[in-house]
Amino acid sequence: MFKCKRCQAESRDGAKCVGCQGQFDFPCAGITEGGWRKLGERKNTWKCGNCKSSTVSSPRPAGTSTATPVQADMESIMAELKALSAQMDTLPTLMENMKAIQLELAELKSTRSEYESLKTGVEFLDQTVEALANKVSGLQNEVDCLAKSKDQMTALHDRCSRLEDIQREAEQRSRLNNLEIKGVPMTNSENLFEIVGKIGDLIGCNIPKEQINFIARVPTRNNDQNKNIICSVHNRYLKNNFVAAAKKLKSSITASKLGLKSDSVIYVNDHLTFENKMLLNKTKKLARERGFLYTWVVGCKILTRKNATSPTHHIKTEQDLKKILN
């Protein structure tokens, strides 16, 4: 801080006269702050108005400047104008640069918008992938459960098949003492015990009445008019012998030979279950196709053999039919 020599006002900055060494604020010095700054080295030769007046009144040494303060200010202003003009000359280039920057900013804004859109898409994709991953994990768990269930179902299926086989064998075993007579015409006054006795006389193998556990006609699946006769005996071997003797005569047993008014052929067989009857028919058909000469039933067992010297095959299930194919 200093006190202006002319107005005695306190000032922070100003011009200093090299003549009287007085300090003046810029208004009292008659120069602008910018002009003062531009004087550069000439600040060391600046003089206030009084010192300049005294210098004009006295003889001037050769080579001294005769420029007034106004001229100095004009020179400073001209220098500022020249600098401003130089800056104005660079203005078109600056404008072009600004336009280029604006274009780049516009492209950057568009790129940012695309980036934001891409970012949103990626976030959505991440969420979708995560959801799909969860679903896949759930599906994998379900597949694992299904695989276990499949194994359990296979085990249950095998168990059911075994139980069905056991049940079929048990049902067939319960019929081991039964014989089935087919082709006997029905009459209102028939006596089934007498019919069995007449057949026994015809084939030469009688079944005593006391050996018969029960005897009855049973309906057939194809609803034949003449129901088959089922006869159960106490002695299995007696039943087997009766069936074997009847089979030796084959088609020679007719209703007329039993004193009945019909020429129908009577057949005596083991009492097979429905499943075994179907299996017997399939076995006979396949055996004929494969050139097997023998297919018969003994003790409710289905047997087949290709010729007199070939091995005998016991057919229990349809899986056993592969023995004929091989």
ROROLUM-457137 format. One record per residue (C-alpha): residue number from 1; residue in one letter; x, y, z. Coordinates in nm, 4 decimals, padded with zeros to 6 digits. Example, Ala and Ser with C-alpha at 12.3 -4.5 7.8 and 13.67 -1.06 7.14 Angstrom:
BEGIN
SITE   seq   type          X          Y          Z
SITE     1      A    01.2300   -00.4500    00.7800
SITE     2      S    01.3670   -00.1060    00.7140
***
This chain:
BEGIN
SITE   seq   type          X          Y          Z
SITE     1      M    00.0000    00.0000    00.0000
SITE     2      F    00.1155    00.3558   -00.0721
SITE     3      K   -00.0311    00.7078   -00.0650
SITE     4      C   -00.0757    00.8732   -00.4051
SITE     5      K    00.1474    01.1808   -00.4310
SITE     6      R   -00.1214    01.3788   -00.6114
SITE     7      C   -00.4566    01.2797   -00.4463
SITE     8      Q   -00.3114    01.1442   -00.1249
SITE     9      A   -00.5413    00.8405   -00.1561
SITE    10      E   -00.4317    00.4972   -00.0444
SITE    11      S   -00.3666    00.2604   -00.3366
SITE    12      R   -00.2322   -00.0884   -00.3831
SITE    13      D   -00.0799   -00.0431   -00.7289
SITE    14      G    00.0264    00.2446   -00.9479
SITE    15      A    00.3113    00.4106   -01.1404
SITE    16      K    00.6372    00.5403   -00.9960
SITE    17      C    00.8090    00.8454   -01.1361
SITE    18      V    01.1850    00.8065   -01.1994
SITE    19      G    01.2238    01.1828   -01.1616
SITE    20      C    01.0667    01.2716   -00.8267
SITE    21      Q    01.0392    00.9141   -00.7077
SITE    22      G    00.6726    00.9791   -00.6315
SITE    23      Q    00.4106    00.7085   -00.6561
SITE    24      F    00.0810    00.7777   -00.8268
SITE    25      D   -00.2346    00.5696   -00.8666
SITE    26      F   -00.3198    00.5005   -01.2335
SITE    27      P   -00.5880    00.7737   -01.2711
SITE    28      C   -00.3479    01.0424   -01.1300
SITE    29      A   -00.0601    00.9010   -01.3372
SITE    30      G   -00.2667    00.9423   -01.6562
SITE    31      I   -00.2121    00.5797   -01.7667
SITE    32      T   -00.4190    00.2641   -01.7505
SITE    33      E   -00.3129   -00.0391   -01.5579
SITE    34      G   -00.2869   -00.2353   -01.8833
SITE    35      G   -00.0811    00.0397   -02.0424
SITE    36      W    00.1498    00.0432   -01.7455
SITE    37      R    00.1976   -00.3301   -01.7686
SITE    38      K    00.2802   -00.3090   -02.1384
SITE    39      L    00.5551   -00.0492   -02.0857
SITE    40      G    00.7786   -00.3269   -01.9749
SITE    41      E    01.1386   -00.1940   -01.9435
SITE    42      R    01.0163    00.1600   -02.0183
SITE    43      K    00.8694    00.1732   -01.6679
SITE    44      N    01.2210    00.2705   -01.5558
SITE    45      T    01.1990    00.5904   -01.7666
SITE    46      W    00.8434    00.6939   -01.6841
SITE    47      K    00.7949    01.0412   -01.5343
SITE    48      C    00.4981    01.2146   -01.3902
SITE    49      G    00.3477    01.5242   -01.5570
SITE    50      N    00.5402    01.7740   -01.3417
SITE    51      C    00.8709    01.6086   -01.4082
SITE    52      K    00.7943    01.5954   -01.7782
SITE    53      S    00.7078    01.9693   -01.7799
SITE    54      S    01.0319    02.0591   -01.6128
SITE    55      T    01.2140    01.8463   -01.8617
SITE    56      V    01.0470    02.0287   -02.1566
SITE    57      S    01.1443    02.3684   -02.0122
SITE    58      S    01.5128    02.2722   -01.9818
SITE    59      P    01.7417    02.1897   -02.2769
SITE    60      R    01.6987    01.8256   -02.3883
SITE    61      P    01.9999    01.6129   -02.4204
SITE    62      A    02.0598    01.4568   -02.7580
SITE    63      G    01.8756    01.1249   -02.8089
SITE    64      T    01.6114    01.1814   -02.5392
SITE    65      S    01.2465    01.0948   -02.6197
SITE    66      T    01.0007    01.3775   -02.6732
SITE    67      A    00.6896    01.1508   -02.6442
SITE    68      T    00.4048    01.2842   -02.4309
SITE    69      P    00.1959    01.0683   -02.1944
SITE    70      V   -00.0848    01.0679   -02.4501
SITE    71      Q    00.1516    00.9402   -02.7138
SITE    72      A    00.2715    00.6700   -02.4780
SITE    73      D   -00.0869    00.5664   -02.4114
SITE    74      M   -00.1559    00.5667   -02.7848
SITE    75      E    00.1414    00.3469   -02.8454
SITE    76      S    00.0219    00.1103   -02.5721
SITE    77      I   -00.3292    00.1041   -02.7197
SITE    78      M   -00.1880    00.0407   -03.0682
SITE    79      A    00.0169   -00.2470   -02.9320
SITE    80      E   -00.2957   -00.3886   -02.7661
SITE    81      L   -00.4874   -00.3455   -03.0924
SITE    82      K   -00.2140   -00.5237   -03.2855
SITE    83      A   -00.2230   -00.8101   -03.0351
SITE    84      L   -00.6039   -00.8171   -03.0525
SITE    85      S   -00.5881   -00.8167   -03.4328
SITE    86      A   -00.3493   -01.1107   -03.4252
SITE    87      Q   -00.5908   -01.2893   -03.1982
SITE    88      M   -00.8794   -01.2005   -03.4326
SITE    89      D   -00.6859   -01.3548   -03.7210
SITE    90      T   -00.6789   -01.6842   -03.5335
SITE    91      L   -01.0512   -01.6610   -03.4594
SITE    92      P   -01.1674   -01.8523   -03.7777
SITE    93      T   -00.9297   -02.1344   -03.6918
SITE    94      L   -01.0605   -02.1341   -03.3376
SITE    95      M   -01.4175   -02.1408   -03.4722
SITE    96      E   -01.3344   -02.4373   -03.6944
SITE    97      N   -01.1747   -02.6093   -03.4004
SITE    98      M   -01.4826   -02.5356   -03.1934
SITE    99      K   -01.7078   -02.6776   -03.4647
SITE   100      A   -01.4916   -02.9924   -03.4819
SITE   101      I   -01.5055   -03.0201   -03.1045
SITE   102      Q   -01.8844   -02.9757   -03.1165
SITE   103      L   -01.9112   -03.2526   -03.3774
SITE   104      E   -01.6932   -03.4769   -03.1674
SITE   105      L   -01.9046   -03.3944   -02.8634
SITE   106      A   -02.2212   -03.4736   -03.0609
SITE   107      E   -02.0706   -03.8046   -03.1715
SITE   108      L   -01.9588   -03.8663   -02.8150
SITE   109      K   -02.3124   -03.7913   -02.6951
SITE   110      S   -02.4519   -04.0365   -02.9508
SITE   111      T   -02.1868   -04.2914   -02.8509
SITE   112      R   -02.2756   -04.2378   -02.4871
SITE   113      S   -02.6438   -04.2918   -02.5681
SITE   114      E   -02.5527   -04.6112   -02.7543
SITE   115      Y   -02.3327   -04.7144   -02.4637
SITE   116      E   -02.6165   -04.6563   -02.2184
SITE   117      S   -02.8490   -04.8590   -02.4426
SITE   118      L   -02.5841   -05.1313   -02.4718
SITE   119      K   -02.5282   -05.1238   -02.0977
SITE   120      T   -02.9034   -05.1636   -02.0408
SITE   121      G   -02.9099   -05.4511   -02.2905
SITE   122      V   -02.6154   -05.6200   -02.1235
SITE   123      E   -02.7771   -05.5831   -01.7819
SITE   124      F   -03.1011   -05.7304   -01.9200
SITE   125      L   -02.9008   -06.0095   -02.0831
SITE   126      D   -02.7252   -06.0789   -01.7543
SITE   127      Q   -03.0613   -06.0998   -01.5783
SITE   128      T   -03.1983   -06.3247   -01.8523
SITE   129      V   -02.8921   -06.5497   -01.8405
SITE   130      E   -02.9173   -06.5687   -01.4632
SITE   131      A   -03.2877   -06.6579   -01.4876
SITE   132      L   -03.2100   -06.9190   -01.7523
SITE   133      A   -02.9287   -07.0555   -01.5389
SITE   134      N   -03.1712   -07.0900   -01.2483
SITE   135      K   -03.4230   -07.2632   -01.4757
SITE   136      V   -03.1545   -07.4931   -01.6124
SITE   137      S   -03.0487   -07.5729   -01.2575
SITE   138      G   -03.4117   -07.6466   -01.1701
SITE   139      L   -03.4509   -07.8582   -01.4823
SITE   140      Q   -03.1325   -08.0453   -01.3977
SITE   141      N   -03.2713   -08.1206   -01.0546
SITE   142      E   -03.5943   -08.2390   -01.2157
SITE   143      V   -03.3974   -08.4519   -01.4614
SITE   144      D   -03.2030   -08.6039   -01.1733
SITE   145      C   -03.5296   -08.6737   -00.9938
SITE   146      L   -03.6761   -08.8206   -01.3121
SITE   147      A   -03.3669   -09.0358   -01.3570
SITE   148      K   -03.4101   -09.1653   -01.0034
SITE   149      S   -03.7819   -09.2098   -01.0678
SITE   150      K   -03.7014   -09.3931   -01.3907
SITE   151      D   -03.4737   -09.6312   -01.2023
SITE   152      Q   -03.7433   -09.6780   -00.9416
SITE   153      M   -04.0061   -09.7298   -01.2119
SITE   154      T   -03.7820   -09.9838   -01.3844
SITE   155      A   -03.7331   -10.1651   -01.0565
SITE   156      L   -04.1083   -10.1527   -00.9887
SITE   157      H   -04.1804   -10.2720   -01.3423
SITE   158      D   -03.9429   -10.5640   -01.2997
SITE   159      R   -04.0968   -10.6406   -00.9632
SITE   160      C   -04.4498   -10.6226   -01.1076
SITE   161      S   -04.3431   -10.8494   -01.3938
SITE   162      R   -04.2040   -11.1004   -01.1458
SITE   163      L   -04.5204   -11.0775   -00.9360
SITE   164      E   -04.7335   -11.1248   -01.2477
SITE   165      D   -04.5274   -11.4284   -01.3418
SITE   166      I   -04.5665   -11.5649   -00.9903
SITE   167      Q   -04.9398   -11.4948   -01.0007
SITE   168      R   -04.9771   -11.6639   -01.3399
SITE   169      E   -04.7779   -11.9645   -01.2228
SITE   170      A   -04.9850   -11.9824   -00.9032
SITE   171      E   -05.3098   -11.9618   -01.1019
SITE   172      Q   -05.1922   -12.2292   -01.3415
SITE   173      R   -05.0691   -12.4451   -01.0531
SITE   174      S   -05.4148   -12.4279   -00.8989
SITE   175      R   -05.5454   -12.5904   -01.2204
SITE   176      L   -05.2960   -12.8755   -01.2340
SITE   177      N   -05.5648   -13.1271   -01.1267
SITE   178      N   -05.8217   -12.9901   -01.3748
SITE   179      L   -05.9068   -13.1174   -01.7183
SITE   180      E   -06.1088   -12.9247   -01.9761
SITE   181      I   -06.3567   -13.1013   -02.2077
SITE   182      K   -06.4618   -12.9051   -02.5135
SITE   183      G   -06.7250   -12.9814   -02.7802
SITE   184      V   -06.9866   -13.1688   -02.5722
SITE   185      P   -07.3374   -13.0485   -02.6738
SITE   186      M   -07.5494   -12.9142   -02.3888
SITE   187      T   -07.8807   -13.0842   -02.2992
SITE   188      N   -08.1374   -13.0075   -02.0335
SITE   189      S   -08.1113   -13.3506   -01.8684
SITE   190      E   -07.7345   -13.3996   -01.8955
SITE   191      N   -07.5313   -13.5629   -01.6222
SITE   192      L   -07.1711   -13.4431   -01.6324
SITE   193      F   -07.0462   -13.7374   -01.4234
SITE   194      E   -07.1957   -13.9769   -01.6791
SITE   195      I   -07.0380   -13.7828   -01.9684
SITE   196      V   -06.6929   -13.8109   -01.8088
SITE   197      G   -06.7571   -14.1813   -01.7480
SITE   198      K   -06.8577   -14.2418   -02.1119
SITE   199      I   -06.5452   -14.0592   -02.2339
SITE   200      G   -06.3376   -14.2738   -01.9971
SITE   201      D   -06.4957   -14.5902   -02.1369
SITE   202      L   -06.4242   -14.4673   -02.4906
SITE   203      I   -06.0562   -14.3882   -02.4302
SITE   204      G   -05.9958   -14.6766   -02.1902
SITE   205      C   -05.9119   -14.4623   -01.8857
SITE   206      N   -06.1884   -14.4168   -01.6323
SITE   207      I   -06.1956   -14.1633   -01.3489
SITE   208      P   -06.3862   -14.2984   -01.0481
SITE   209      K   -06.6648   -14.0739   -00.9324
SITE   210      E   -06.5150   -14.0480   -00.5856
SITE   211      Q   -06.1951   -13.9062   -00.7422
SITE   212      I   -06.3817   -13.6092   -00.8878
SITE   213      N   -06.3559   -13.3023   -00.6662
SITE   214      F   -06.5997   -13.0952   -00.8690
SITE   215      I   -06.7357   -13.0803   -01.2234
SITE   216      A   -06.9194   -12.7958   -01.3963
SITE   217      R   -06.9674   -12.6152   -01.7229
SITE   218      V   -06.7995   -12.2714   -01.7466
SITE   219      P   -06.8611   -11.9925   -01.9988
SITE   220      T   -06.6003   -11.9187   -02.2653
SITE   221      R   -06.4688   -11.5837   -02.3772
SITE   222      N   -06.6123   -11.6276   -02.7276
SITE   223      N   -06.9525   -11.7169   -02.5770
SITE   224      D   -06.9828   -12.0566   -02.7471
SITE   225      Q   -07.3283   -12.2122   -02.7247
SITE   226      N   -07.1753   -12.5231   -02.5700
SITE   227      K   -06.9900   -12.4273   -02.2543
SITE   228      N   -06.6750   -12.6208   -02.1744
SITE   229      I   -06.6760   -12.8797   -01.8966
SITE   230      I   -06.4168   -12.8364   -01.6206
SITE   231      C   -06.3496   -13.1458   -01.4148
SITE   232      S   -06.1195   -13.1333   -01.1101
SITE   233      V   -05.9858   -13.4634   -00.9713
SITE   234      H   -05.8018   -13.5461   -00.6513
SITE   235      N   -05.5177   -13.7322   -00.8211
SITE   236      R   -05.3083   -13.5315   -01.0664
SITE   237      Y   -05.1557   -13.8397   -01.2227
SITE   238      L   -05.5022   -13.9794   -01.2933
SITE   239      K   -05.5893   -13.6536   -01.4671
SITE   240      N   -05.2691   -13.6633   -01.6740
SITE   241      N   -05.3363   -14.0206   -01.7818
SITE   242      F   -05.6964   -13.9346   -01.8784
SITE   243      V   -05.5788   -13.6401   -02.0958
SITE   244      A   -05.2975   -13.8451   -02.2544
SITE   245      A   -05.5366   -14.1306   -02.3411
SITE   246      A   -05.7818   -13.8868   -02.4971
SITE   247      K   -05.5097   -13.7236   -02.7069
SITE   248      K   -05.4058   -14.0593   -02.8520
SITE   249      L   -05.7481   -14.0884   -03.0149
SITE   250      K   -05.7260   -13.7280   -03.1362
SITE   251      S   -06.0407   -13.6544   -03.3405
SITE   252      S   -06.1963   -13.9977   -03.2867
SITE   253      I   -06.3939   -13.8823   -02.9832
SITE   254      T   -06.7276   -13.7492   -03.1111
SITE   255      A   -07.0556   -13.6614   -02.9443
SITE   256      S   -07.2382   -13.9314   -03.1356
SITE   257      K   -07.0167   -14.1969   -02.9728
SITE   258      L   -07.1365   -14.0655   -02.6384
SITE   259      G   -07.4983   -14.1203   -02.7419
SITE   260      L   -07.5607   -13.7528   -02.8185
SITE   261      K   -07.7347   -13.6245   -03.1309
SITE   262      S   -07.4320   -13.4412   -03.2772
SITE   263      D   -07.1240   -13.5149   -03.4846
SITE   264      S   -06.9064   -13.2553   -03.3073
SITE   265      V   -06.5521   -13.3571   -03.2112
SITE   266      I   -06.4766   -13.3636   -02.8400
SITE   267      Y   -06.1374   -13.2513   -02.7123
SITE   268      V   -05.9868   -13.3232   -02.3717
SITE   269      N   -05.7030   -13.0924   -02.2604
SITE   270      D   -05.5235   -12.9574   -01.9573
SITE   271      H   -05.7120   -12.6676   -01.8022
SITE   272      L   -05.4858   -12.3770   -01.9072
SITE   273      T   -05.5285   -12.0164   -01.7976
SITE   274      F   -05.6356   -11.7658   -02.0615
SITE   275      E   -05.2810   -11.6225   -02.0827
SITE   276      N   -05.1328   -11.9700   -02.1349
SITE   277      K   -05.3951   -12.0500   -02.3987
SITE   278      M   -05.2881   -11.7358   -02.5888
SITE   279      L   -04.9233   -11.8324   -02.5391
SITE   280      L   -04.9956   -12.1831   -02.6709
SITE   281      N   -05.1562   -12.0425   -02.9867
SITE   282      K   -04.8573   -11.8121   -03.0466
SITE   283      T   -04.6176   -12.1005   -02.9863
SITE   284      K   -04.7986   -12.3243   -03.2369
SITE   285      K   -04.8066   -12.0513   -03.5017
SITE   286      L   -04.4385   -11.9609   -03.4619
SITE   287      A   -04.3388   -12.3290   -03.4462
SITE   288      R   -04.5102   -12.3961   -03.7794
SITE   289      E   -04.3363   -12.0950   -03.9348
SITE   290      R   -03.9968   -12.2166   -03.8090
SITE   291      G   -04.0495   -12.5784   -03.9156
SITE   292      F   -04.1003   -12.7271   -03.5660
SITE   293      L   -04.2746   -13.0648   -03.5830
SITE   294      Y   -04.3937   -13.0993   -03.2241
SITE   295      T   -04.5851   -12.8646   -02.9902
SITE   296      W   -04.7805   -13.0144   -02.6994
SITE   297      V   -04.8945   -12.9630   -02.3403
SITE   298      V   -04.8090   -13.1941   -02.0503
SITE   299      G   -04.9033   -13.1156   -01.6939
SITE   300      C   -05.0106   -12.7643   -01.8035
SITE   301      K   -04.6583   -12.7078   -01.9444
SITE   302      I   -04.6203   -12.5840   -02.3016
SITE   303      L   -04.3447   -12.7794   -02.4795
SITE   304      T   -04.2073   -12.7650   -02.8322
SITE   305      R   -03.9391   -12.9512   -03.0271
SITE   306      K   -03.8183   -12.9143   -03.3837
SITE   307      N   -03.7710   -13.2859   -03.4512
SITE   308      A   -03.7342   -13.6180   -03.2740
SITE   309      T   -03.3656   -13.5621   -03.1936
SITE   310      S   -03.3687   -13.1887   -03.1141
SITE   311      P   -03.3936   -13.0530   -02.7561
SITE   312      T   -03.7319   -12.9763   -02.6001
SITE   313      H   -03.8106   -12.6124   -02.5147
SITE   314      H   -04.0350   -12.5194   -02.2229
SITE   315      I   -04.2299   -12.2028   -02.3106
SITE   316      K   -04.3329   -12.0157   -01.9976
SITE   317      T   -04.3572   -11.6567   -02.1299
SITE   318      E   -04.3427   -11.4751   -02.4608
SITE   319      Q   -03.9734   -11.4105   -02.3932
SITE   320      D   -03.9209   -11.7859   -02.4245
SITE   321      L   -04.0448   -11.7709   -02.7849
SITE   322      K   -03.6961   -11.6486   -02.8732
SITE   323      K   -03.5856   -12.0072   -02.8199
SITE   324      I   -03.7849   -12.0993   -03.1302
SITE   325      L   -03.6371   -11.8145   -03.3312
SITE   326      N   -03.2843   -11.9191   -03.2442
***
